[in-house]
Amino acid sequence: MFLNTTQVISGYTLQRSLSGTLNLVPATSASTSLAGTPGVTMTQSPTFTFQPVTGEALAQSFIRPLSPSELLPLSLSGTPIDVLFRLAVQSVNGSQNSSMLDTANRAGSPAFYRLLINLRRLQMAGLLGVRLEPATQGDDAAKSGGRLILTITDSDDPALDATARETRQMLGMTPRAQEAEVVYGSGKPRAGQIAILTRPILGVLGQVASEIEAEPDDVRRGLTIATIDDSTILSRPTVIIHSGDKPPRDVFASARYREHWYWIDSSDFDSKLAFSVMQMLLTLAETTTPSGTIVTIPAR
């Protein structure tokens, strides 16, 4: 079940008290005394309000594939484009990302990962851009609000210029073309277009789940499938989630399922970055107001 956190209320109470007693007896006695008892009490009682995501809201937020016009502009904010594509894109012009369902080629196409390496290099060099153009009347893009244009700029650096030319070739562009229209779909697009098949949020979560270090005994018993290894070219999974009997003391996040623990190392910056990208994608996908019963849980 998916829940939206609709409200978080933090309540704090600070109480201070001081009580004392004074015993007075004749001066000749040593029993005269003054005693006091200070006290400070602080309580915290946050309340979380959750709303189940059901019906049309569930379909729109988690089952509907992300729109390329919503996804690609995230790269302009500094989000690594290779992380975006590994999580949220299934194919580019027919080159496939890894897939849990494709038993014959679960790790995906090598061309897909080579493209991601090139796109990241061009992004870091400031040669990769995205813009949204208004659609003309009668244009197919009018239904989605405009035409998404991907731009690849030339460079005076010979190495970067060679990367730009190779990337254009991978995307079906001419050697010196600096822009192409991005459309949703799979397979070979028309001239001047790049076909990107995106994933829904459930697909993004499935991608991360498929890379978790699966316990060999669980795989042998049929409780799960073996870990997908798509790191041949990119050298590492998108998010590295370890498994074992007990996590280290200093971990970024951990959870126990059945008899095993699963965790992300605190020193694994790339995995933490990918998790922040997933959070952005989840926020991006929440395009409608969820319907359903509101559940309010006071924390104790």
Salt bridges, closest charged atoms under 4 A:
ASP82 OD1 - ARG120 NH1 2.84
GLU133 OE2 - ARG131 NH2 2.72
GLU133 OE1 - ARG147 NH1 2.98
ASP139 OD2 - ARG147 NE 3.86
ASP154 OD1 - ARG168 NH2 2.79
ASP154 OD1 - ARG176 NH1 3.20
ASP161 OD2 - ARG165 NH1 2.67
ASP161 OD1 - ARG176 NH1 3.32
GLU179 OE1 - ARG131 NH2 2.82
GLU181 OE1 - ARG147 NH2 3.41
GLU213 OE2 - HIS242 ND1 3.23
ASP217 OD1 - ARG220 NH2 2.43
ASP217 OD2 - ARG221 NH1 3.44
ASP218 OD2 - HIS260 NE2 3.82
ASP230 OD1 - ARG86 NH2 3.29
ASP245 OD1 - HIS260 ND1 3.95
ASP265 OD2 - HIS242 NE2 3.19
ASP268 OD1 - ARG236 NH1 3.22
ASP270 OD2 - ARG236 NH1 3.77
